[in-house]
Amino acid sequence: MTDELIGYSIDKLKSYGIVDSGDASKLGIGAMTDARVQSFFEKMARAGVVDHALDFRKSYALQFVNKGVGLDLRPN
């Protein structure tokens, strides 16, 4: 990729809020919450993608996320 294309891509990511919107605007890049994971699991279970009996809480941990990564780079 050219520098120009990379710059264009970064501008679009910022303008559309792809990386730092929603929970990430308060918790940092890569934000994840128990509520969001549960909501996603329930939707996938209703769609028949996963079994309702699956204990989805064993599939993730929050210890490495929600550390405010990138919040210092946000415009005021």
N, C-alpha and C positions, 0 to 999 in steps of 0.2 A: 504494500500500500504506500502511496505517496504521503508526504507530510500534509499536503492539502486535504487529501481524503480522510486522514486520521483526524485533522482539525475539524472538518465538516461533521464527521461522525460524533465527535465529542460535543460539538455545539448542539446537534440534534438530540443526543442523550440528555443534555441539560435542559433544552427547551421543552421537551416532552415529559420531563420529570421521571425518566425511566429508572434511574439509579437511586434518587433520593427523594421520593415522594412517599405518601402514606406513613407507615410506622417508621420508615427510615428517616423521615424529617425530624423525628424526635429521638430515636434510638440509635441512629447511625446506619451506614451502608451495611446491608446484609441482615437487617432487622428481622427477627422472628419471635412470635409470641405463642404461648400455649393455645390461646383462643384461635389464632389463625391456623395453626396446625390442625386443631380439632375441627374447625369449619371445613378445611380442605378434606380431611378424612371423611367426615359425614357426607359431603357431596360425592366423593368417590364411592363410598359404600352404597349410597342411594342409586348411583349409576351402575352398580354391580361390578365395579372394577376391583374392589377389595371386599373381603368378608367383614360383616358387621362385628363379628366376635374377635377380630384381630385387636390386640392391645397396642394401638398406635403410639402410646406414650413411651414405649420401649424403642421407638425408631429414631429418636432425636434427643439432643441435649441443648440447653441454652447457655452453657457455660462459656462458650467462645463468641457469642454474638451479643448485640445490644450494648456495645462498649463505646458508642458515640463516634465511631469511625467516620471521618469526613465532615462532621458537623462544623469543624473549624474552617472548612472551605466554602461553606454556604454563604451567599450574600446576606447582608444584614437587612 
